[in-house]
Amino acid sequence: MLDTHARRFVDPLIAAVARGLQRLGLSANLVTVLAMLLGVGAAGLVAADFVWIGIGLLWLSGLLDASDGTLARMTRSTPIGAIMDITFDRIVEVSMVVALAWRFPEARLALVVLAGTIAIAMSLFLSIAAALRNATVKSFHYAPGLGERTEAFICLTLMAADHPRLALWTWVFEGVMIFTMMQRLRYAMRVLAEER
């Protein structure tokens, strides 16, 4: 939701970061890789009980992840870049889930269910992207919903920072994901009906 509706408020920052990365001579694909490495590093820090440094690194990873698409449009976007972006986003999310499961075994059931929910949600997201015609600046049709990348980072932050309520925040994240899947499925059904 925030990625879709509040993006215009952070676009100036994202564009400035993309221009800075371009001046440094970095390609969009390299920035995608760096964002993923920072995100996995953030998970490692959370697992090692450096929670706030890990959370800061996670959000820096998210800023680079948001900037890589802008950089790609400024230079040259590639299909492999879109593939890497989607895949690496899930690597970061699952890395954080694994880090939390490592640190807090009492919440593992909720975290395993969350990992499965992420996999199912991404399957639905990609299926919709494949089924619907793309008319956006993105590399594929983007179906909006309540739980997008920023909401995932907010939930992961709450899960890591408020570990006494880790299971609760994990179930909240799962609820957001399930609601988003229903939104996206309904959206796809409506668009496909209109195309007929």
SERO-4910 file (N, C-alpha, C, O; in steps of 0.05 Angstrom, whole numbers):
BEGIN
 pado doro    nc1    nc2    nc3   cac1   cac2   cac3    cc1    cc2    cc3    oc1    oc2    oc3
  Met    A     17    -24      0      0      0      0     18     25      0     13     43    -16
  Leu    A     37     26     18     54     50     19     71     52     -6     76     74    -16
  Asp    A     81     30    -17     96     31    -42     80     43    -64     90     58    -81
  Thr    A     54     37    -65     37     46    -86     28     75    -81     28     92    -99
  His    A     19     81    -56      6    106    -51     23    128    -39     17    152    -41
  Ala    A     46    121    -27     63    141    -14     89    144    -29    107    159    -20
  Arg    A     93    130    -51    118    130    -65    126    158    -74    149    166    -74
  Arg    A    106    174    -82    112    201    -92    126    219    -70    140    237    -77
  Phe    A    122    212    -45    134    228    -23    164    221    -20    180    238    -12
  Val    A    171    196    -27    200    188    -24    214    187    -51    238    183    -52
  Asp    A    199    192    -73    212    191    -99    236    210   -102    256    203   -114
  Pro    A    234    235    -90    258    253    -93    283    241    -80    305    243    -91
  Leu    A    279    228    -57    302    215    -43    313    192    -60    337    189    -64
  Ile    A    294    175    -70    302    152    -86    316    161   -111    337    149   -119
  Ala    A    306    182   -124    319    192   -149    347    204   -142    365    200   -158
  Ala    A    349    217   -120    376    228   -112    396    206   -107    419    207   -115
  Val    A    387    185    -93    404    162    -89    412    149   -115    435    142   -120
  Ala    A    392    145   -133    398    133   -159    418    150   -175    436    139   -188
  Arg    A    415    177   -175    434    194   -188    462    191   -176    482    191   -191
  Gly    A    464    190   -150    489    186   -137    502    160   -144    526    159   -149
  Leu    A    486    139   -145    497    112   -153    506    113   -182    526    100   -189
  Gln    A    491    127   -199    499    130   -227    526    145   -230    543    137   -245
  Arg    A    529    166   -214    555    181   -214    578    163   -205    601    167   -214
  Leu    A    572    145   -187    593    126   -178    599    105   -199    618     89   -196
  Gly    A    583    104   -220    588     84   -241    576     57   -236    584     37   -248
  Leu    A    558     55   -217    546     29   -209    523     23   -228    507     40   -235
  Ser    A    521     -2   -236    498    -11   -252    475    -17   -234    478    -22   -210
  Ala    A    451    -17   -246    427    -24   -230    429    -52   -220    421    -58   -197
  Asn    A    439    -71   -236    441    -98   -227    461   -101   -204    456   -117   -185
  Leu    A    482    -86   -204    501    -87   -182    488    -76   -156    493    -86   -135
  Val    A    472    -55   -159    458    -44   -136    439    -64   -125    435    -66   -101
  Thr    A    425    -79   -142    407   -100   -134    422   -121   -117    412   -129    -96
  Val    A    445   -129   -126    462   -148   -112    470   -137    -85    469   -150    -64
  Leu    A    479   -111    -85    488    -99    -60    465    -97    -40    469   -101    -16
  Ala    A    441    -90    -50    418    -89    -32    412   -116    -19    406   -117      5
  Met    A    414   -137    -35    410   -164    -24    431   -171     -3    425   -182     18
  Leu    A    456   -165    -10    478   -171      9    475   -156     36    479   -167     57
  Leu    A    467   -131     34    462   -115     58    438   -127     74    439   -129     99
  Gly    A    418   -135     60    394   -147     74    401   -173     88    393   -178    110
  Val    A    417   -190     74    426   -215     87    445   -209    110    443   -222    131
  Gly    A    462   -189    107    479   -181    129    463   -171    152    469   -176    176
  Ala    A    441   -156    147    423   -147    168    412   -170    183    410   -170    208
  Ala    A    404   -191    169    393   -215    182    414   -228    200    409   -236    223
  Gly    A    439   -229    190    461   -240    206    465   -224    232    470   -235    253
  Leu    A    463   -197    230    466   -180    254    443   -185    273    448   -185    298
  Val    A    419   -188    263    396   -193    281    400   -220    295    395   -223    319
  Ala    A    410   -240    280    415   -267    292    436   -265    313    435   -280    333
  Ala    A    456   -247    310    478   -244    329    471   -225    352    488   -218    367
  Asp    A    446   -216    353    436   -198    374    446   -169    372    446   -155    391
  Phe    A    453   -161    347    458   -133    342    434   -122    327    435   -114    304
  Val    A    411   -122    342    385   -118    329    383    -90    316    374    -89    293
  Trp    A    390    -69    330    385    -42    318    404    -36    295    396    -23    276
  Ile    A    428    -47    296    446    -43    273    435    -59    250    435    -50    227
  Gly    A    425    -83    255    412   -100    235    388    -86    222    385    -87    198
  Ile    A    371    -74    239    348    -60    229    356    -37    211    344    -32    190
  Gly    A    376    -22    220    386      1    203    396     -9    177    391      3    156
  Leu    A    411    -31    177    422    -42    152    399    -53    134    401    -50    110
  Leu    A    379    -64    147    355    -73    131    343    -50    116    336    -53     92
  Trp    A    339    -27    129    326     -5    116    345      8     95    335     18     75
  Leu    A    371      7     99    390     16     79    388     -2     54    388      7     32
  Ser    A    386    -28     60    381    -47     38    356    -41     22    355    -42     -2
  Gly    A    335    -33     37    309    -26     24    312     -1      7    300      1    -14
  Leu    A    327     18     17    331     43      1    346     37    -25    339     47    -46
  Leu    A    367     20    -23    381     12    -48    363     -4    -66    363     -1    -91
  Asp    A    346    -21    -54    328    -37    -70    307    -19    -84    300    -25   -107
  Ala    A    298      2    -71    280     20    -84    294     37   -106    281     44   -126
  Ser    A    320     42   -102    335     59   -121    344     44   -146    348     56   -166
  Asp    A    346     17   -144    357      3   -167    338      5   -192    348      6   -214
  Gly    A    312      5   -187    293      7   -209    295     34   -222    294     37   -247
  Thr    A    297     55   -206    300     82   -216    326     85   -232    326     97   -254
  Leu    A    347     73   -221    373     74   -235    371     59   -262    382     67   -282
  Ala    A    357     36   -262    354     20   -286    339     37   -308    346     36   -331
  Arg    A    318     51   -300    304     68   -319    320     91   -329    316    101   -351
  Met    A    339    101   -312    357    123   -320    378    113   -340    388    128   -356
  Thr    A    385     88   -337    407     77   -354    395     57   -374    388     64   -396
  Arg    A    395     32   -366    384     12   -383    373    -11   -366    388    -25   -353
  Ser    A    346    -14   -367    335    -36   -352    337    -62   -368    337    -62   -393
  Thr    A    340    -84   -354    343   -110   -366    323   -130   -354    316   -127   -330
  Pro    A    315   -150   -369    297   -170   -357    311   -185   -334    298   -192   -314
  Ile    A    337   -189   -336    351   -203   -314    350   -186   -289    350   -197   -266
  Gly    A    351   -160   -292    349   -142   -269    323   -146   -254    322   -147   -229
  Ala    A    301   -148   -269    275   -152   -256    274   -179   -242    263   -181   -220
  Ile    A    285   -199   -255    286   -226   -242    302   -225   -216    293   -236   -196
  Met    A    325   -213   -218    342   -211   -194    328   -196   -172    329   -204   -149
  Asp    A    315   -174   -179    302   -157   -159    281   -172   -143    281   -171   -119
  Ile    A    263   -186   -157    242   -201   -144    253   -223   -127    245   -227   -105
  Thr    A    272   -238   -138    284   -261   -124    300   -251    -99    297   -263    -78
  Phe    A    316   -231   -102    332   -221    -80    315   -209    -58    323   -211    -34
  Asp    A    293   -197    -65    275   -187    -44    266   -210    -26    265   -207     -1
  Arg    A    259   -233    -37    250   -255    -21    273   -267     -5    269   -276     17
  Ile    A    298   -267    -16    321   -276     -1    325   -260     24    330   -271     45
  Val    A    322   -233     22    325   -216     45    303   -222     66    309   -225     89
  Glu    A    278   -224     57    256   -229     75    259   -256     89    257   -257    114
  Val    A    265   -277     74    268   -303     86    293   -304    104    293   -318    124
  Ser    A    314   -290     97    338   -289    114    331   -277    141    340   -287    162
  Met    A    314   -256    142    306   -245    167    289   -264    183    291   -266    207
  Val    A    271   -278    169    254   -298    183    272   -320    195    267   -329    218
  Val    A    291   -330    180    310   -351    190    326   -340    213    330   -354    233
  Ala    A    336   -316    212    351   -304    234    334   -303    259    344   -309    281
  Leu    A    309   -295    256    292   -293    280    285   -321    291    284   -325    315
  Ala    A    282   -340    273    277   -368    282    301   -379    296    299   -394    316
  Trp    A    325   -372    287    350   -381    300    352   -369    328    359   -383    347
  Arg    A    345   -344    331    348   -330    356    326   -336    376    330   -337    400
  Phe    A    302   -341    366    279   -344    383    264   -370    376    243   -369    362
  Pro    A    274   -393    384    262   -419    377    233   -422    385    218   -437    373
  Glu    A    225   -407    406    197   -409    415    177   -398    395    153   -404    397
  Ala    A    186   -383    376    169   -371    355    172   -385    328    161   -376    308
  Arg    A    185   -408    327    191   -420    302    166   -428    286    166   -425    262
  Leu    A    146   -439    299    122   -447    284    110   -423    269    104   -425    245
  Ala    A    107   -401    283     96   -377    270    114   -368    247    104   -360    226
  Leu    A    140   -370    251    159   -361    230    159   -380    206    162   -371    184
  Val    A    156   -406    211    155   -425    189    129   -420    173    130   -421    148
  Val    A    107   -415    186     82   -409    172     86   -384    156     76   -382    133
  Leu    A     99   -364    167    104   -339    153    121   -344    128    114   -333    106
  Ala    A    142   -360    130    158   -366    106    141   -379     84    144   -373     61
  Gly    A    124   -397     92    106   -410     72     86   -390     60     80   -391     37
  Thr    A     76   -371     77     58   -351     68     72   -333     47     60   -325     27
  Ile    A     97   -326     53    112   -309     34    115   -323      7    112   -311    -14
  Ala    A    121   -349      8    124   -365    -17     98   -365    -33     98   -362    -57
  Ile    A     75   -370    -19     49   -371    -33     42   -344    -44     32   -341    -66
  Ala    A     46   -323    -27     40   -296    -36     56   -288    -61     45   -275    -79
  Met    A     81   -296    -62     98   -289    -85     89   -305   -109     90   -295   -132
  Ser    A     81   -330   -105     71   -346   -128     46   -333   -140     44   -331   -165
  Leu    A     28   -324   -123      4   -310   -133     12   -284   -147      1   -278   -169
  Phe    A     29   -268   -135     38   -243   -146     50   -247   -174     43   -232   -193
  Leu    A     67   -267   -177     80   -272   -203     60   -283   -223     62   -277   -247
  Ser    A     41   -300   -214     21   -310   -232      4   -288   -243     -3   -288   -267
  Ile    A     -4   -269   -226    -20   -246   -235     -3   -229   -255    -14   -221   -275
  Ala    A     22   -225   -248     40   -209   -266     42   -222   -293     43   -208   -314
  Ala    A     42   -249   -294     44   -263   -320     18   -262   -335     18   -262   -360
  Ala    A     -4   -262   -321    -31   -263   -334    -41   -237   -344    -57   -236   -363
  Leu    A    -32   -215   -332    -43   -189   -339    -24   -173   -357      1   -174   -353
  Arg    A    -35   -158   -376    -19   -141   -393     -6   -119   -376    -19   -107   -359
  Asn    A     19   -113   -382     33    -92   -368     31    -65   -382     37    -64   -406
  Ala    A     23    -44   -368     22    -18   -380     34      2   -361     26     26   -360
  Thr    A     54     -7   -345     67     10   -326     97     13   -332    107      1   -351
  Val    A    111     29   -316    139     33   -320    155      9   -309    179      6   -315
  Lys    A    142     -8   -293    155    -32   -282    159    -53   -304    147    -51   -326
  Ser    A    175    -73   -299    181    -93   -318    159   -113   -322    159   -129   -340
  Phe    A    139   -112   -304    117   -131   -304     93   -117   -292     95    -96   -280
  His    A     69   -130   -295     45   -118   -284     47   -120   -254     50   -142   -243
  Tyr    A     44    -98   -240     46    -97   -211     19    -95   -199      5    -75   -202
  Ala    A     10   -116   -185    -16   -115   -172    -13   -104   -144      1   -115   -127
  Pro    A    -25    -81   -138    -22    -68   -112    -37    -83    -90    -54   -100    -96
  Gly    A    -30    -77    -66    -44    -90    -43    -35    -77    -17    -17    -60    -16
  Leu    A    -48    -86      5    -42    -75     31    -12    -80     38      1    -62     48
  Gly    A     -3   -105     34     24   -112     43     44   -112     19     45   -131      4
  Glu    A     58    -90     17     79    -88     -4    106    -88     10    108    -96     34
  Arg    A    127    -80     -3    154    -83      8    158    -66     33    170    -76     53
  Thr    A    148    -42     34    151    -25     58    137    -37     82    148    -37    104
  Glu    A    113    -47     78     98    -59    100    113    -84    110    114    -89    134
  Ala    A    126    -99     92    142   -122    100    165   -113    118    171   -125    138
  Phe    A    178    -91    110    200    -81    126    190    -71    154    204    -74    174
  Ile    A    167    -58    154    156    -49    180    150    -73    198    157    -73    221
  Cys    A    138    -94    186    132   -118    202    158   -132    211    160   -140    235
  Leu    A    178   -134    194    203   -147    202    217   -130    223    229   -141    242
  Thr    A    215   -104    222    226    -86    242    213    -91    269    226    -94    289
  Leu    A    186    -92    269    172    -97    294    179   -124    305    182   -128    330
  Met    A    181   -144    288    187   -171    297    215   -172    310    218   -185    330
  Ala    A    234   -159    298    262   -159    309    265   -142    334    278   -150    353
  Ala    A    252   -119    334    256    -99    355    239   -106    380    248   -101    403
  Asp    A    216   -118    376    198   -124    398    196   -155    402    175   -166    400
  His    A    219   -167    407    220   -196    407    203   -209    429    195   -232    426
  Pro    A    196   -195    451    177   -208    470    150   -214    457    136   -232    465
  Arg    A    143   -198    437    118   -202    422    123   -212    393    107   -206    375
  Leu    A    145   -226    389    153   -235    363    131   -251    350    124   -247    326
  Ala    A    120   -271    364     99   -288    352     75   -271    344     64   -275    323
  Leu    A     67   -252    361     44   -235    354     50   -219    329     33   -219    311
  Trp    A     73   -206    327     79   -191    303     81   -208    278     75   -200    256
  Thr    A     91   -233    282     93   -252    260     65   -259    250     60   -259    225
  Trp    A     46   -264    268     19   -270    259      6   -245    246    -10   -248    228
  Val    A     12   -221    256      2   -197    243     12   -195    215     -3   -189    196
  Phe    A     38   -200    211     50   -200    184     36   -220    166     30   -214    143
  Glu    A     31   -244    177     17   -265    161    -11   -256    154    -21   -260    131
  Gly    A    -25   -242    172    -51   -232    167    -51   -211    144    -68   -211    127
  Val    A    -31   -194    145    -28   -174    124    -23   -187     97    -34   -179     77
  Met    A     -6   -208     97      0   -223     72    -25   -237     61    -31   -236     37
  Ile    A    -40   -249     79    -64   -264     70    -85   -244     59    -97   -249     38
  Phe    A    -89   -222     73   -107   -201     63    -98   -191     36   -115   -186     18
  Thr    A    -72   -186     33    -61   -177      8    -66   -197    -15    -73   -189    -37
  Met    A    -62   -222     -9    -67   -243    -29    -97   -242    -38   -102   -244    -62
  Met    A   -115   -239    -20   -143   -237    -27   -149   -212    -44   -164   -213    -63
  Gln    A   -136   -190    -36   -139   -165    -52   -129   -169    -80   -143   -162   -100
  Arg    A   -106   -181    -83    -93   -185   -110   -109   -204   -127   -112   -200   -151
  Leu    A   -119   -225   -114   -135   -245   -130   -161   -231   -139   -169   -235   -162
  Arg    A   -174   -216   -122   -198   -202   -130   -192   -182   -153   -207   -179   -172
  Tyr    A   -170   -167   -150   -161   -148   -170   -157   -162   -197   -166   -152   -218
  Ala    A   -143   -184   -197   -137   -199   -221   -163   -209   -234   -166   -207   -259
  Met    A   -181   -219   -218   -206   -228   -229   -222   -206   -242   -234   -209   -264
  Arg    A   -222   -182   -230   -236   -159   -241   -223   -150   -267   -237   -146   -287
  Val    A   -196   -148   -268   -183   -139   -292   -187   -159   -315   -192   -151   -338
  Leu    A   -185   -185   -309   -188   -205   -330   -217   -205   -340   -222   -209   -364
  Ala    A   -236   -200   -322   -264   -198   -331   -268   -174   -349   -283   -176   -369
  Glu    A   -256   -152   -343   -258   -128   -360   -245   -132   -387   -255   -122   -407
  Glu    A   -223   -147   -387   -209   -152   -413   -225   -170   -431   -223   -168   -456
  Arg    A   -242   -187   -420   -259   -204   -436   -281   -188   -448   -298   -199   -463
***
